[in-house]
Amino acid sequence: MKNYELSYLINPELSEEEVKNLSQKITGYIQEEKGTVETLENPVRKRLGYPIKSKGTAYFISLSFYLKVENLASFQEKIKKEPEILRYILVNKKKFKPEAIRRQMRTKNREGSETEKPKEKVELKEIEKKLEEILGE
């Protein structure tokens, strides 16, 4: 099972009870496809940056869930058939592995330090000689 996140906008003309019912219907679709809901945020009414289907506001809902890849297409078809959903986005959430990133950064740092040559130390007397040559003293 893969982890997905679904965010969608619902028609603002619906009552809060109808919005909750639609949200439960979407989670029901996930369960019908043998998926599990991880988190579900409460619907929030938001003002849109631009009109979508002639609506200036919409209810915004986001949920995270697990679903088999084979069942994803039929789940998306069910969402597309819902007339009250103005727009949605479904993304595959990748697991964050901080230790793997740290290891990757360490190896990059090591590789970078090996290719750079260490700077040679110059003594003060040599610098003074060069300055005298340049200035002609």
DOTORBA-614565 format. One record per atom (N, C-alpha, C, O): atom name; x, y, z; residue in three letters; residue number from 0. Coordinates in nm, 2 decimals. Atoms other than C-alpha are relative to their C-alpha. Layout:
R   atom        X        Y        Z   rest    nr
R     CA        X        Y        Z    ALA   NUM
...
% end
This chain:
R   atom        X        Y        Z   rest    nr
R      N     0.08    -0.12     0.00    MET     0
R     CA     0.00     0.00     0.00    MET     0
R      C     0.09     0.12     0.00    MET     0
R      O     0.19     0.13     0.07    MET     0
R      N    -0.07    -0.13     0.00    LYS     1
R     CA     0.12     0.35    -0.08    LYS     1
R      C    -0.08     0.11     0.07    LYS     1
R      O    -0.20     0.10     0.09    LYS     1
R      N     0.06    -0.11    -0.08    ASN     2
R     CA     0.05     0.67     0.11    ASN     2
R      C    -0.03     0.11    -0.10    ASN     2
R      O     0.06     0.15    -0.18    ASN     2
R      N     0.05    -0.10     0.09    TYR     3
R     CA    -0.15     0.93    -0.08    TYR     3
R      C    -0.06     0.12     0.09    TYR     3
R      O    -0.10     0.10     0.20    TYR     3
R      N     0.07    -0.12    -0.06    GLU     4
R     CA    -0.28     1.28     0.01    GLU     4
R      C    -0.10     0.05    -0.11    GLU     4
R      O    -0.06     0.08    -0.22    GLU     4
R      N     0.11    -0.06     0.09    LEU     5
R     CA    -0.61     1.41    -0.14    LEU     5
R      C    -0.04     0.13     0.06    LEU     5
R      O    -0.08     0.14     0.18    LEU     5
R      N     0.05    -0.13    -0.04    SER     6
R     CA    -0.70     1.77    -0.12    SER     6
R      C    -0.11     0.04    -0.11    SER     6
R      O    -0.08     0.03    -0.23    SER     6
R      N     0.11    -0.03     0.09    TYR     7
R     CA    -1.03     1.89    -0.27    TYR     7
R      C    -0.08     0.12     0.05    TYR     7
R      O    -0.09     0.15     0.17    TYR     7
R      N     0.09    -0.11    -0.02    LEU     8
R     CA    -1.26     2.19    -0.30    LEU     8
R      C    -0.14    -0.04    -0.02    LEU     8
R      O    -0.18    -0.10    -0.12    LEU     8
R      N     0.14     0.04     0.01    ILE     9
R     CA    -1.63     2.15    -0.24    ILE     9
R      C    -0.09     0.13    -0.02    ILE     9
R      O    -0.05     0.24     0.03    ILE     9
R      N     0.09    -0.11     0.03    ASN    10
R     CA    -1.91     2.38    -0.37    ASN    10
R      C    -0.05     0.07     0.13    ASN    10
R      O    -0.09     0.01     0.23    ASN    10
R      N     0.03    -0.08    -0.12    PRO    11
R     CA    -1.97     2.66    -0.11    PRO    11
R      C    -0.15     0.01     0.03    PRO    11
R      O    -0.19     0.05     0.13    PRO    11
R      N     0.14    -0.01    -0.02    GLU    12
R     CA    -2.35     2.65    -0.16    GLU    12
R      C    -0.06    -0.11     0.08    GLU    12
R      O    -0.18    -0.11     0.12    GLU    12
R      N     0.05     0.11    -0.09    LEU    13
R     CA    -2.38     2.33     0.04    LEU    13
R      C     0.00     0.04     0.14    LEU    13
R      O     0.08     0.13     0.19    LEU    13
R      N     0.00    -0.02    -0.15    SER    14
R     CA    -2.47     2.33     0.41    SER    14
R      C     0.12    -0.07     0.06    SER    14
R      O     0.18    -0.16     0.00    SER    14
R      N    -0.12     0.07    -0.07    GLU    15
R     CA    -2.20     2.23     0.66    GLU    15
R      C    -0.03    -0.15     0.02    GLU    15
R      O     0.06    -0.23     0.01    GLU    15
R      N     0.03     0.14    -0.02    GLU    16
R     CA    -2.39     1.90     0.72    GLU    16
R      C     0.02    -0.07    -0.13    GLU    16
R      O     0.07    -0.19    -0.13    GLU    16
R      N    -0.02     0.07     0.13    GLU    17
R     CA    -2.39     1.82     0.35    GLU    17
R      C     0.15    -0.01    -0.04    GLU    17
R      O     0.19    -0.11    -0.10    GLU    17
R      N    -0.14     0.01     0.03    VAL    18
R     CA    -2.02     1.90     0.33    VAL    18
R      C     0.06    -0.12     0.08    VAL    18
R      O     0.14    -0.19     0.03    VAL    18
R      N    -0.05     0.11    -0.08    LYS    19
R     CA    -1.95     1.66     0.62    LYS    19
R      C    -0.05    -0.14    -0.06    LYS    19
R      O     0.03    -0.23    -0.06    LYS    19
R      N     0.05     0.13     0.06    ASN    20
R     CA    -2.17     1.39     0.45    ASN    20
R      C     0.09    -0.03    -0.13    ASN    20
R      O     0.12    -0.15    -0.15    ASN    20
R      N    -0.08     0.03     0.11    LEU    21
R     CA    -1.97     1.43     0.13    LEU    21
R      C     0.14    -0.04     0.04    LEU    21
R      O     0.20    -0.13    -0.03    LEU    21
R      N    -0.13     0.04    -0.05    SER    22
R     CA    -1.64     1.41     0.32    SER    22
R      C     0.00    -0.15     0.05    SER    22
R      O     0.09    -0.22     0.02    SER    22
R      N     0.01     0.14    -0.04    GLN    23
R     CA    -1.76     1.08     0.48    GLN    23
R      C    -0.02    -0.09    -0.12    GLN    23
R      O     0.03    -0.20    -0.12    GLN    23
R      N     0.02     0.08     0.12    LYS    24
R     CA    -1.87     0.96     0.14    LYS    24
R      C     0.14    -0.03    -0.07    LYS    24
R      O     0.16    -0.14    -0.12    LYS    24
R      N    -0.13     0.01     0.06    ILE    25
R     CA    -1.51     1.02     0.01    ILE    25
R      C     0.08    -0.10     0.08    ILE    25
R      O     0.15    -0.19     0.02    ILE    25
R      N    -0.07     0.10    -0.08    THR    26
R     CA    -1.36     0.83     0.30    THR    26
R      C    -0.06    -0.14    -0.01    THR    26
R      O     0.01    -0.24     0.00    THR    26
R      N     0.07     0.13     0.03    GLY    27
R     CA    -1.62     0.55     0.23    GLY    27
R      C     0.06    -0.06    -0.13    GLY    27
R      O     0.07    -0.18    -0.14    GLY    27
R      N    -0.06     0.05     0.12    TYR    28
R     CA    -1.48     0.53    -0.12    TYR    28
R      C     0.13    -0.06     0.02    TYR    28
R      O     0.17    -0.16    -0.04    TYR    28
R      N    -0.14     0.05    -0.03    ILE    29
R     CA    -1.13     0.48     0.02    ILE    29
R      C    -0.02    -0.14     0.06    ILE    29
R      O     0.05    -0.24     0.03    ILE    29
R      N     0.02     0.13    -0.07    GLN    30
R     CA    -1.26     0.20     0.25    GLN    30
R      C    -0.06    -0.11    -0.10    GLN    30
R      O    -0.03    -0.22    -0.08    GLN    30
R      N     0.05     0.09     0.10    GLU    31
R     CA    -1.45     0.04    -0.04    GLU    31
R      C     0.11    -0.06    -0.09    GLU    31
R      O     0.10    -0.18    -0.13    GLU    31
R      N    -0.12     0.05     0.08    GLU    32
R     CA    -1.12     0.01    -0.23    GLU    32
R      C     0.10    -0.06     0.09    GLU    32
R      O     0.22    -0.08     0.05    GLU    32
R      N    -0.09     0.07    -0.10    LYS    33
R     CA    -0.97    -0.16     0.08    LYS    33
R      C     0.12     0.09     0.04    LYS    33
R      O     0.23     0.04     0.06    LYS    33
R      N    -0.10    -0.09    -0.04    GLY    34
R     CA    -0.77     0.15     0.18    GLY    34
R      C    -0.03     0.04     0.15    GLY    34
R      O    -0.14     0.01     0.20    GLY    34
R      N     0.02    -0.05    -0.13    THR    35
R     CA    -0.73     0.31     0.52    THR    35
R      C     0.03     0.15     0.01    THR    35
R      O     0.13     0.19    -0.05    THR    35
R      N    -0.02    -0.14    -0.01    VAL    36
R     CA    -0.76     0.67     0.61    VAL    36
R      C     0.09     0.03     0.12    VAL    36
R      O     0.07    -0.02     0.23    VAL    36
R      N    -0.09    -0.03    -0.10    GLU    37
R     CA    -0.47     0.81     0.81    GLU    37
R      C    -0.04     0.12     0.08    GLU    37
R      O    -0.05     0.12     0.20    GLU    37
R      N     0.04    -0.13    -0.06    THR    38
R     CA    -0.57     1.17     0.88    THR    38
R      C    -0.11     0.06    -0.08    THR    38
R      O    -0.11     0.05    -0.21    THR    38
R      N     0.11    -0.07     0.07    LEU    39
R     CA    -0.88     1.37     0.79    LEU    39
R      C    -0.01     0.14     0.07    LEU    39
R      O    -0.04     0.15     0.19    LEU    39
R      N     0.01    -0.14    -0.06    GLU    40
R     CA    -0.89     1.75     0.84    GLU    40
R      C    -0.15     0.04    -0.01    GLU    40
R      O    -0.22     0.00    -0.11    GLU    40
R      N     0.14    -0.05     0.01    ASN    41
R     CA    -1.22     1.93     0.91    ASN    41
R      C    -0.01     0.10    -0.12    ASN    41
R      O     0.09     0.16    -0.15    ASN    41
R      N     0.02    -0.10     0.11    PRO    42
R     CA    -1.37     2.13     0.62    PRO    42
R      C     0.02     0.14     0.05    PRO    42
R      O    -0.03     0.18     0.15    PRO    42
R      N    -0.03    -0.14    -0.03    VAL    43
R     CA    -1.26     2.49     0.61    VAL    43
R      C    -0.05     0.08    -0.12    VAL    43
R      O    -0.01     0.05    -0.23    VAL    43
R      N     0.04    -0.09     0.11    ARG    44
R     CA    -1.43     2.76     0.41    ARG    44
R      C     0.11     0.10    -0.03    ARG    44
R      O     0.15     0.17     0.06    ARG    44
R      N    -0.11    -0.09     0.04    LYS    45
R     CA    -1.17     2.95     0.21    LYS    45
R      C    -0.04     0.09    -0.12    LYS    45
R      O    -0.12     0.05    -0.20    LYS    45
R      N     0.02    -0.09     0.11    ARG    46
R     CA    -1.17     3.24    -0.03    ARG    46
R      C     0.10    -0.04    -0.10    ARG    46
R      O     0.22    -0.06    -0.07    ARG    46
R      N    -0.09     0.05     0.10    LEU    47
R     CA    -1.02     3.13    -0.36    LEU    47
R      C     0.07     0.12    -0.07    LEU    47
R      O     0.03     0.23    -0.07    LEU    47
R      N    -0.08    -0.10     0.06    GLY    48
R     CA    -0.75     3.32    -0.54    GLY    48
R      C    -0.05     0.04    -0.14    GLY    48
R      O    -0.03     0.15    -0.18    GLY    48
R      N     0.06    -0.03     0.13    TYR    49
R     CA    -0.94     3.30    -0.87    TYR    49
R      C    -0.13    -0.09     0.00    TYR    49
R      O    -0.13    -0.19     0.06    TYR    49
R      N     0.13     0.08     0.01    PRO    50
R     CA    -1.30     3.17    -0.95    PRO    50
R      C     0.02    -0.13    -0.06    PRO    50
R      O     0.09    -0.15    -0.16    PRO    50
R      N     0.00     0.14     0.06    ILE    51
R     CA    -1.34     2.80    -1.01    ILE    51
R      C    -0.14    -0.04    -0.01    ILE    51
R      O    -0.22    -0.04     0.08    ILE    51
R      N     0.14     0.03     0.03    LYS    52
R     CA    -1.66     2.71    -1.18    LYS    52
R      C    -0.09     0.11     0.05    LYS    52
R      O    -0.20     0.07     0.11    LYS    52
R      N     0.08    -0.12    -0.04    SER    53
R     CA    -1.79     3.06    -1.11    SER    53
R      C    -0.02     0.01     0.15    SER    53
R      O    -0.11     0.08     0.19    SER    53
R      N     0.01    -0.01    -0.15    LYS    54
R     CA    -1.74     3.02    -0.73    LYS    54
R      C     0.13     0.07     0.05    LYS    54
R      O     0.24     0.04     0.01    LYS    54
R      N    -0.10    -0.08    -0.06    GLY    55
R     CA    -1.53     3.27    -0.53    GLY    55
R      C     0.05    -0.06     0.13    GLY    55
R      O     0.16    -0.03     0.17    GLY    55
R      N    -0.04     0.06    -0.12    THR    56
R     CA    -1.52     3.06    -0.22    THR    56
R      C    -0.03    -0.15    -0.01    THR    56
R      O    -0.10    -0.19    -0.10    THR    56
R      N     0.02     0.14     0.00    ALA    57
R     CA    -1.51     2.69    -0.14    ALA    57
R      C     0.04    -0.06     0.13    ALA    57
R      O     0.11     0.00     0.21    ALA    57
R      N    -0.05     0.08    -0.12    TYR    58
R     CA    -1.48     2.43     0.14    TYR    58
R      C     0.12    -0.08    -0.04    TYR    58
R      O     0.12    -0.14    -0.15    TYR    58
R      N    -0.12     0.07     0.03    PHE    59
R     CA    -1.13     2.29     0.15    PHE    59
R      C     0.02    -0.11     0.10    PHE    59
R      O     0.00    -0.09     0.22    PHE    59
R      N    -0.02     0.12    -0.08    ILE    60
R     CA    -1.07     1.94     0.28    ILE    60
R      C     0.13    -0.07    -0.05    ILE    60
R      O     0.15    -0.08    -0.17    ILE    60
R      N    -0.12     0.08     0.04    SER    61
R     CA    -0.74     1.74     0.29    SER    61
R      C     0.00    -0.12     0.09    SER    61
R      O    -0.03    -0.12     0.21    SER    61
R      N    -0.01     0.13    -0.07    LEU    62
R     CA    -0.69     1.38     0.39    LEU    62
R      C     0.11    -0.08    -0.05    LEU    62
R      O     0.15    -0.07    -0.17    LEU    62
R      N    -0.11     0.09     0.03    SER    63
R     CA    -0.41     1.13     0.40    SER    63
R      C    -0.05    -0.14     0.02    SER    63
R      O    -0.12    -0.17     0.11    SER    63
R      N     0.05     0.14    -0.01    PHE    64
R     CA    -0.47     0.76     0.33    PHE    64
R      C     0.10    -0.09    -0.07    PHE    64
R      O     0.19    -0.05    -0.14    PHE    64
R      N    -0.08     0.11     0.06    TYR    65
R     CA    -0.31     0.43     0.23    TYR    65
R      C    -0.10    -0.07    -0.10    TYR    65
R      O    -0.21    -0.10    -0.06    TYR    65
R      N     0.07     0.07     0.09    LEU    66
R     CA    -0.43     0.25    -0.08    LEU    66
R      C     0.09    -0.07    -0.10    LEU    66
R      O     0.20    -0.03    -0.13    LEU    66
R      N    -0.08     0.08     0.10    LYS    67
R     CA    -0.31    -0.02    -0.32    LYS    67
R      C     0.00     0.08    -0.14    LYS    67
R      O    -0.10     0.14    -0.17    LYS    67
R      N    -0.01    -0.06     0.13    VAL    68
R     CA    -0.19     0.11    -0.66    VAL    68
R      C    -0.11    -0.05    -0.10    VAL    68
R      O    -0.16     0.03    -0.18    VAL    68
R      N     0.10     0.06     0.09    GLU    69
R     CA    -0.43    -0.12    -0.84    GLU    69
R      C    -0.14     0.06     0.02    GLU    69
R      O    -0.22     0.07    -0.08    GLU    69
R      N     0.13    -0.05    -0.03    ASN    70
R     CA    -0.73     0.04    -0.67    ASN    70
R      C    -0.01     0.15    -0.02    ASN    70
R      O    -0.12     0.21     0.00    ASN    70
R      N     0.00    -0.14     0.01    LEU    71
R     CA    -0.63     0.40    -0.73    LEU    71
R      C    -0.08     0.05    -0.12    LEU    71
R      O    -0.15     0.15    -0.10    LEU    71
R      N     0.07    -0.05     0.12    ALA    72
R     CA    -0.78     0.44    -1.08    ALA    72
R      C    -0.15     0.00     0.03    ALA    72
R      O    -0.22     0.09    -0.01    ALA    72
R      N     0.15     0.00    -0.02    SER    73
R     CA    -1.13     0.33    -0.97    SER    73
R      C    -0.04     0.10     0.11    SER    73
R      O    -0.15     0.15     0.10    SER    73
R      N     0.03    -0.11    -0.10    PHE    74
R     CA    -1.11     0.56    -0.66    PHE    74
R      C     0.00     0.14    -0.07    PHE    74
R      O    -0.09     0.21    -0.04    PHE    74
R      N     0.00    -0.13     0.07    GLN    75
R     CA    -1.02     0.85    -0.89    GLN    75
R      C    -0.13     0.02    -0.09    GLN    75
R      O    -0.18     0.13    -0.10    GLN    75
R      N     0.13    -0.01     0.08    GLU    76
R     CA    -1.32     0.77    -1.12    GLU    76
R      C    -0.12     0.04     0.09    GLU    76
R      O    -0.20     0.12     0.05    GLU    76
R      N     0.11    -0.04    -0.09    LYS    77
R     CA    -1.55     0.79    -0.82    LYS    77
R      C     0.00     0.14     0.04    LYS    77
R      O    -0.10     0.21     0.06    LYS    77
R      N    -0.01    -0.14    -0.04    ILE    78
R     CA    -1.42     1.13    -0.72    ILE    78
R      C    -0.04     0.09    -0.12    ILE    78
R      O    -0.11     0.19    -0.09    ILE    78
R      N     0.03    -0.08     0.11    LYS    79
R     CA    -1.45     1.26    -1.07    LYS    79
R      C    -0.15     0.01    -0.03    LYS    79
R      O    -0.20     0.11    -0.08    LYS    79
R      N     0.15     0.01     0.02    LYS    80
R     CA    -1.82     1.16    -1.08    LYS    80
R      C    -0.08     0.09     0.10    LYS    80
R      O    -0.20     0.11     0.09    LYS    80
R      N     0.07    -0.08    -0.10    GLU    81
R     CA    -1.90     1.37    -0.77    GLU    81
R      C    -0.02     0.15    -0.05    GLU    81
R      O     0.08     0.22    -0.08    GLU    81
R      N     0.02    -0.13     0.06    PRO    82
R     CA    -2.06     1.69    -0.90    PRO    82
R      C     0.03     0.12     0.09    PRO    82
R      O     0.05     0.23     0.05    PRO    82
R      N    -0.02    -0.10    -0.10    GLU    83
R     CA    -2.01     1.89    -0.58    GLU    83
R      C     0.15     0.03     0.02    GLU    83
R      O     0.18     0.13     0.09    GLU    83
R      N    -0.14    -0.02    -0.02    ILE    84
R     CA    -1.63     1.86    -0.59    ILE    84
R      C     0.04     0.09    -0.12    ILE    84
R      O     0.04     0.05    -0.24    ILE    84
R      N    -0.04    -0.10     0.10    LEU    85
R     CA    -1.50     2.17    -0.78    LEU    85
R      C     0.13    -0.04    -0.06    LEU    85
R      O     0.15    -0.03    -0.18    LEU    85
R      N    -0.13     0.03     0.04    ARG    86
R     CA    -1.14     2.06    -0.80    ARG    86
R      C     0.07    -0.09     0.10    ARG    86
R      O     0.04    -0.07     0.22    ARG    86
R      N    -0.07     0.08    -0.09    TYR    87
R     CA    -0.91     1.80    -0.65    TYR    87
R      C     0.14    -0.02    -0.05    TYR    87
R      O     0.17    -0.01    -0.16    TYR    87
R      N    -0.13     0.04     0.04    ILE    88
R     CA    -0.55     1.70    -0.64    ILE    88
R      C     0.04    -0.12     0.09    ILE    88
R      O     0.02    -0.12     0.21    ILE    88
R      N    -0.04     0.12    -0.07    LEU    89
R     CA    -0.42     1.36    -0.55    LEU    89
R      C     0.15    -0.02    -0.02    LEU    89
R      O     0.20    -0.03    -0.13    LEU    89
R      N    -0.14     0.01     0.01    VAL    90
R     CA    -0.05     1.32    -0.47    VAL    90
R      C     0.05    -0.12     0.08    VAL    90
R      O    -0.01    -0.16     0.18    VAL    90
R      N    -0.06     0.11    -0.07    ASN    91
R     CA     0.17     1.03    -0.37    ASN    91
R      C     0.10     0.06     0.10    ASN    91
R      O     0.20     0.13     0.06    ASN    91
R      N    -0.09    -0.05    -0.10    LYS    92
R     CA     0.34     1.11    -0.04    LYS    92
R      C     0.11    -0.10     0.02    LYS    92
R      O     0.09    -0.22     0.05    LYS    92
R      N    -0.11     0.08    -0.02    LYS    93
R     CA     0.69     0.98    -0.01    LYS    93
R      C     0.04     0.01     0.15    LYS    93
R      O     0.03     0.11     0.21    LYS    93
R      N    -0.04     0.01    -0.14    LYS    94
R     CA     0.82     0.87     0.33    LYS    94
R      C     0.13     0.08     0.01    LYS    94
R      O     0.22     0.07    -0.07    LYS    94
R      N    -0.11    -0.08    -0.03    PHE    95
R     CA     1.07     1.11     0.48    PHE    95
R      C     0.10    -0.08     0.08    PHE    95
R      O     0.06    -0.12     0.19    PHE    95
R      N    -0.10     0.08    -0.08    LYS    96
R     CA     1.39     0.94     0.59    LYS    96
R      C     0.12     0.09     0.02    LYS    96
R      O     0.21     0.10    -0.06    LYS    96
R      N    -0.11    -0.10    -0.03    PRO    97
R     CA     1.61     1.20     0.76    PRO    97
R      C     0.14    -0.07     0.01    PRO    97
R      O     0.24     0.00    -0.03    PRO    97
R      N    -0.13     0.06    -0.01    GLU    98
R     CA     1.89     0.95     0.83    GLU    98
R      C     0.06    -0.03    -0.14    GLU    98
R      O     0.18    -0.01    -0.16    GLU    98
R      N    -0.05     0.02     0.14    ALA    99
R     CA     1.92     0.86     0.46    ALA    99
R      C     0.05     0.13    -0.06    ALA    99
R      O     0.15     0.13    -0.13    ALA    99
R      N    -0.05    -0.13     0.05    ILE   100
R     CA     1.95     1.23     0.37    ILE   100
R      C     0.13     0.04     0.07    ILE   100
R      O     0.21     0.09     0.00    ILE   100
R      N    -0.12    -0.03    -0.07    ARG   101
R     CA     2.21     1.28     0.63    ARG   101
R      C     0.12    -0.08    -0.05    ARG   101
R      O     0.23    -0.02    -0.08    ARG   101
R      N    -0.11     0.09     0.05    ARG   102
R     CA     2.42     0.99     0.50    ARG   102
R      C     0.04     0.05    -0.14    ARG   102
R      O     0.15     0.06    -0.18    ARG   102
R      N    -0.02    -0.05     0.13    GLN   103
R     CA     2.38     1.13     0.15    GLN   103
R      C     0.08     0.13     0.00    GLN   103
R      O     0.17     0.15    -0.08    GLN   103
R      N    -0.07    -0.12    -0.01    MET   104
R     CA     2.50     1.47     0.26    MET   104
R      C     0.15    -0.02     0.04    MET   104
R      O     0.24     0.05     0.00    MET   104
R      N    -0.13     0.03    -0.04    ARG   105
R     CA     2.80     1.32     0.44    ARG   105
R      C     0.09    -0.05    -0.11    ARG   105
R      O     0.20    -0.01    -0.12    ARG   105
R      N    -0.08     0.05     0.11    THR   106
R     CA     2.92     1.13     0.14    THR   106
R      C     0.03     0.11    -0.10    THR   106
R      O     0.14     0.11    -0.16    THR   106
R      N    -0.02    -0.11     0.09    LYS   107
R     CA     2.88     1.44    -0.08    LYS   107
R      C     0.11     0.09     0.06    LYS   107
R      O     0.20     0.13    -0.02    LYS   107
R      N    -0.10    -0.08    -0.07    ASN   108
R     CA     3.09     1.64     0.17    ASN   108
R      C     0.14    -0.07    -0.01    ASN   108
R      O     0.24     0.00    -0.04    ASN   108
R      N    -0.13     0.08     0.01    ARG   109
R     CA     3.36     1.37     0.17    ARG   109
R      C     0.06     0.01    -0.14    ARG   109
R      O     0.17     0.03    -0.16    ARG   109
R      N    -0.05     0.00     0.14    GLU   110
R     CA     3.38     1.36    -0.21    GLU   110
R      C     0.05     0.13    -0.03    GLU   110
R      O     0.15     0.15    -0.10    GLU   110
R      N    -0.04    -0.13     0.03    GLY   111
R     CA     3.40     1.73    -0.23    GLY   111
R      C     0.14     0.04     0.06    GLY   111
R      O     0.22     0.11     0.00    GLY   111
R      N    -0.13    -0.04    -0.07    SER   112
R     CA     3.69     1.76     0.02    SER   112
R      C     0.11    -0.08    -0.06    SER   112
R      O     0.23    -0.03    -0.05    SER   112
R      N    -0.11     0.08     0.06    GLU   113
R     CA     3.89     1.48    -0.15    GLU   113
R      C     0.04     0.07    -0.13    GLU   113
R      O     0.16     0.06    -0.16    GLU   113
R      N    -0.03    -0.05     0.13    THR   114
R     CA     3.88     1.66    -0.49    THR   114
R      C     0.07     0.14     0.02    THR   114
R      O     0.15     0.17    -0.07    THR   114
R      N    -0.06    -0.13    -0.02    GLU   115
R     CA     3.99     2.00    -0.35    GLU   115
R      C     0.14    -0.02     0.06    GLU   115
R      O     0.16    -0.11     0.15    GLU   115
R      N    -0.13     0.01    -0.05    LYS   116
R     CA     4.36     2.04    -0.29    LYS   116
R      C     0.01     0.09     0.12    LYS   116
R      O    -0.04     0.20     0.12    LYS   116
R      N    -0.02    -0.08    -0.12    PRO   117
R     CA     4.46     2.17     0.05    PRO   117
R      C     0.10     0.12    -0.04    PRO   117
R      O     0.19     0.10    -0.12    PRO   117
R      N    -0.08    -0.12     0.03    LYS   118
R     CA     4.61     2.52     0.04    LYS   118
R      C     0.13    -0.01     0.07    LYS   118
R      O     0.14    -0.05     0.18    LYS   118
R      N    -0.13     0.00    -0.05    GLU   119
R     CA     4.98     2.55     0.09    GLU   119
R      C     0.02     0.12     0.10    GLU   119
R      O    -0.03     0.23     0.07    GLU   119
R      N    -0.02    -0.11    -0.09    LYS   120
R     CA     5.09     2.76     0.38    LYS   120
R      C     0.12     0.08    -0.05    LYS   120
R      O     0.22     0.03    -0.09    LYS   120
R      N    -0.10    -0.09     0.05    VAL   121
R     CA     5.30     3.07     0.29    VAL   121
R      C     0.06     0.07     0.13    VAL   121
R      O    -0.02     0.12     0.21    VAL   121
R      N    -0.05    -0.07    -0.12    GLU   122
R     CA     5.54     3.22     0.54    GLU   122
R      C     0.00     0.15    -0.02    GLU   122
R      O     0.00     0.20    -0.14    GLU   122
R      N     0.01    -0.15     0.00    LEU   123
R     CA     5.54     3.59     0.62    LEU   123
R      C     0.13     0.06    -0.07    LEU   123
R      O     0.11     0.16    -0.14    LEU   123
R      N    -0.12    -0.06     0.07    LYS   124
R     CA     5.90     3.64     0.49    LYS   124
R      C    -0.01    -0.01    -0.15    LYS   124
R      O     0.03     0.08    -0.22    LYS   124
R      N     0.02     0.01     0.14    GLU   125
R     CA     5.80     3.52     0.15    GLU   125
R      C    -0.09     0.10    -0.05    GLU   125
R      O    -0.08     0.16    -0.16    GLU   125
R      N     0.09    -0.11     0.04    ILE   126
R     CA     5.51     3.76     0.14    ILE   126
R      C     0.07     0.13    -0.01    ILE   126
R      O     0.04     0.21    -0.10    ILE   126
R      N    -0.08    -0.13    -0.01    GLU   127
R     CA     5.74     4.05     0.24    GLU   127
R      C     0.09     0.01    -0.13    GLU   127
R      O     0.10     0.12    -0.18    GLU   127
R      N    -0.09    -0.01     0.11    LYS   128
R     CA     5.98     3.96    -0.04    LYS   128
R      C    -0.08     0.03    -0.13    LYS   128
R      O    -0.03     0.11    -0.21    LYS   128
R      N     0.09    -0.02     0.11    LYS   129
R     CA     5.70     3.95    -0.30    LYS   129
R      C    -0.04     0.14    -0.01    LYS   129
R      O    -0.05     0.21    -0.11    LYS   129
R      N     0.05    -0.14    -0.01    LEU   130
R     CA     5.57     4.29    -0.18    LEU   130
R      C     0.11     0.09    -0.04    LEU   130
R      O     0.09     0.19    -0.12    LEU   130
R      N    -0.12    -0.08     0.03    GLU   131
R     CA     5.92     4.44    -0.21    GLU   131
R      C     0.03     0.00    -0.15    GLU   131
R      O     0.06     0.10    -0.21    GLU   131
R      N    -0.03     0.01     0.15    GLU   132
R     CA     5.96     4.31    -0.57    GLU   132
R      C    -0.11     0.08    -0.08    GLU   132
R      O    -0.08     0.14    -0.17    GLU   132
R      N     0.11    -0.06     0.07    ILE   133
R     CA     5.62     4.44    -0.67    ILE   133
R      C     0.01     0.16     0.01    ILE   133
R      O    -0.01     0.23    -0.08    ILE   133
R      N    -0.01    -0.14    -0.02    LEU   134
R     CA     5.67     4.78    -0.51    LEU   134
R      C     0.13     0.06    -0.05    LEU   134
R      O     0.14     0.18    -0.06    LEU   134
R      N    -0.13    -0.04     0.05    GLY   135
R     CA     6.03     4.80    -0.63    GLY   135
R      C     0.08     0.07     0.10    GLY   135
R      O     0.16     0.16     0.07    GLY   135
R      N    -0.08    -0.06    -0.11    GLU   136
R     CA     6.18     4.89    -0.30    GLU   136
R      C     0.13    -0.07     0.02    GLU   136
R      O     0.21    -0.03     0.11    GLU   136
% end
